[in-house]
Amino acid sequence: MKKLLEQRWLQWLKRRMPTLEEVELHRRNIFILPSKFGVFFALLNVLLFVMGVNYQNNLVIILSSFCFSLFVTTMLLCYQNMAGMLIKPVLRQEYVATQLLSIECQIRTVKVKHGICFNYKAHPQRFIPMLEQQSSIALTVKGKPRGVHRLPRLVVSSEYPLGLFRAWANLEFEQDVVVFPNPIASAQQLSAVEQGDGAYSSKRTISGDSFSGLEPYREGESLKRVAWKQLAQGRGFLSKQFEQTLGEPQWLNLDEIDGSDIEMRLSHMAYLVNYYSSLNQPFGVKLGNKKIPVGQGNSHRKNTLTLLATFGVYHE
């Protein structure tokens, strides 16, 4: 019964509040109800009013009226403290399986907000005493297995100013998190690295981005390569030399990685992807009937790790 009610609640939320990349809080997505303290305060106020009428005590009736006006005013202030916030989660880092996910939330608002709580559903809460007009907060989500995951609903709540009411918003964003396999080196891979096997060897060339040293300037070289600092020190006319790591293109094939556990084999393959990328080594990938052509660079590395993350799993 509880699960059925929760499913109906989530379905209603989806109809009322569609998923967006950025959400502004307003009357259609802010809910407000009396807190436990607010319910007790309202009951006490009713009791005061009944006593004042029963004993014809004008002072008690005035006190009851004041408490009622305070109750209503607090409800309006609680809503206004939530309304107008523009919230957008930002994924700024790479996520690895089983590790905590850190999500940055960017918040913009016209007026300063007070006593706002943020947390993803069933995750630790973050309390912000005062929220500036442009703020950024970090929230954590428990580790997830490799694959593509939709972020849980973000709960934004406040009991400002007196704790008589609790206003909250239950938000869902169009944000999918790609969780890469945890890179783990096998004993076979480490041995190959230490021995400098052909598959892991590399060579250098004098054209690239990494500084390798100084050599005497040769006529016809670009003046951009001249080491002006050393020339000013009286060390002669020298030119800067650069190098780039190159090697024979490698193919990483999942079927050639030892082991019976598919998750461990994917972790070993993720280690190789990061290793070759650190050397700027061209490589291609074969995963069953899927293939990524030989390439290099950070975008190639991310595409490969994304393929490893989604191999054999479905979009959540």
Buried (B, 14 or more C-beta within 10 A) or exposed (E): EEEEEEEEEEEEBEEEBEEBEEBBBEEEBBEBEBBEBBEEBBEEBEEBBEEBEEEEBEEBBEBBBEBBEBBEEBBEBBBEBBBBBBBBBEBEEEBBBEEEBEBBBBBBBEEEBBBBBBBBEEBEEBEBEEBEEEBEBEBBBEBBBBBBBBBBBBBBBBBBBBBBBBBBBBBBBEBEBBBBBBBBBBEEBEEBBEEEEEBBBBEEEEEBEEEBEBBEBEEEEEEEBBBEEBEEEEEEEBBBBBBBBBBEBBEBBBEEBEEEEEBBBBBBBBBBBBBBBEBBBBBBBBBEEEEBEEBBEEEBBBBBBBBBBBBEEEEE
